[in-house]
Amino acid sequence: MRQLEIIPGVLAWLTLILVIVFSWQLPAIVAVFIILFDIYWLLRTIYLIIHLRDGYRRMKQNLKTDWIGKLEGTNWRDIYHLIILPMYQEPHALVKETLESLKNNKYPKDRFLVVIAAEEKAGAASNEIADRLAGEYKDEFYKIFATHHPAGLTGEIPGKGSNSAWAGNEAKKVVDQLKIPYENVLVSVFDVDTQVFPDYFGCLAWNFFNCENPQRSSFQPIPLFTNNIYQAPAPARVVAYSATFWQLIVQTRPDRLVTFSSHSMPFKALVEIGFWQKNVVSEDSRIFWQCYLHYNGDWRVTPLLYPISMDANVAPSFWKTMVNTYKQQRRWAYGAENIPFIMREFSKNRLIPLRKKFFWVFQQIEGMHSWATNAFIIFALGWLPLLLGGQAFNYTVLAYNLPNVTRLIMAVASIGIATSAVLALALLPKKPDWFRPFHYVWYLVQWLLTPLVMVLLGSLPALEAHTRLMLGGKFKLGFWVTPKSRT
């Protein structure tokens, strides 16, 4: 396992080091490589724009759909929704907003089982908030209760995965007492700041009834990090929207979709695999791999292309927000820990077709490698042949044209930034009283920060995450909880 853990870090560092060394020793080759890479990035940008626009169009259409009406003629009233909300020191007001969004959902609330999953180590005040909210909303749902995950259990690391697993086991006792068949329960494990749109559970139920194999599927909504978007500084807004846009893109290509953040899945499968793994950081994606391996490749993610809203990174100061954003990106990029996991487990599983194994390993390695290196190559290392190539290279026609060619290609590729800027405006929630027309200009101009954000809040934290996984031991990451607040 340790040998496999070095793969993401070694590949990333080897790529960056070779670009630097070859820029010094073989500048002409690197210059051609950079031009070809920029052309590849341009074509990739066009490809992504097409899927982004398609994903946005389908999401807007789904928001207008009467999902409860579409369910008529099915036994949808037999379906219960178990909603798990892992929390850690979040304030009363924030969790209450989430519960209000559940209360205002169009789906019958007598089919909701809500679990407020508190952490014992979060302190008495946090645990009291969970108990108090469970009491405040006891008449709004079929069942609502708080669980308290004990600290220091053997084989666990503190985090969302171990807390969710504890809450899931406690919820299983309630489901058993109520004698609800497991196959009639859908689990939605949401970050505690997740606010659902009115038709979310209707859309989820319809997709459950109409997907290829409902008991072998996870269900992925589109995360909009917009609950507090007007309080977030510009770089944090760009990062937040980038995560949303990526989900809009990949949900139009479900063959490579893996669960991310808040999502839903069948309770029966969750019980059969033994709930979430308790000693990993990236529990949201690991649960997909647990199911995929347990069912020998017979597992998929059904894209809902329907939104939920969550918090963007906002801290008391600009720089603290930047630090928190960096740490959150680093934690997400630590999902590279899934690469050694699936490589090891694939080697032991003879029932999953070899082509599927190669497909998923390649997808995971390529995605993580691109995350850690692409922004450096495009925005930071493209000038190295001119700086390190020496006088002989700088007198060549290739050296003379390199800046002009790359600048032209990147200018055309900036259509992707322009598309993102326009869609970001379209996704803004209800405007606060202080919002004025000139703010639209600033919310467009902020996207000029994209190159800087991609390097400092994209590739850099990913490179650190992969390096920590490579080094192992005391360098490995634990689960870092993104601080959330309300003002």
Buried (B, 14 or more C-beta within 10 A) or exposed (E): EEEBBBBBBEBBBEBBEEBEEBBBEBBBEBBBBBBEBBBEBBEBBEEBBEBBBBBBEBBEEBBEBEBBEBBEEBEBEEBBBBBBBBBBBBBBEBBBBBBEBBBEBBBEBEBBBBBBBBBBBBEEEBBEBBBBBBEEBEEBBBBBBBBBBEEEBEEBBBBBBBBBBBBBEBBBEBBEEEEBEBBBBBBBBBBBBBBBBBBBBBBBBBBBBEBEEBBBBBBBBBBBBBBBBBBBBBBBBBBBBBBBBBBBBBBBEBEEBBBBBBBBBBBBBBBBBEBBBBEBBBBBBBBBBBBBBBBEBBBBBBBBBBBBBBBBBBBEEEEEBBEBBBBBBBBBBBBBBBBBBBBBBBEEBEEBEEEEBEEBBEEBBEBBBBBBBBBBBBBBBBBBBBEBBBEEBBEBEBBEEBEEBBEEBBEEBBEBBEBBBEBBEEBBEEEEEEEEEEBEEEBBEBBBBBBBBBBBBBBBBBBBBBBBBBEEEEEBBEBBBBBBBBE
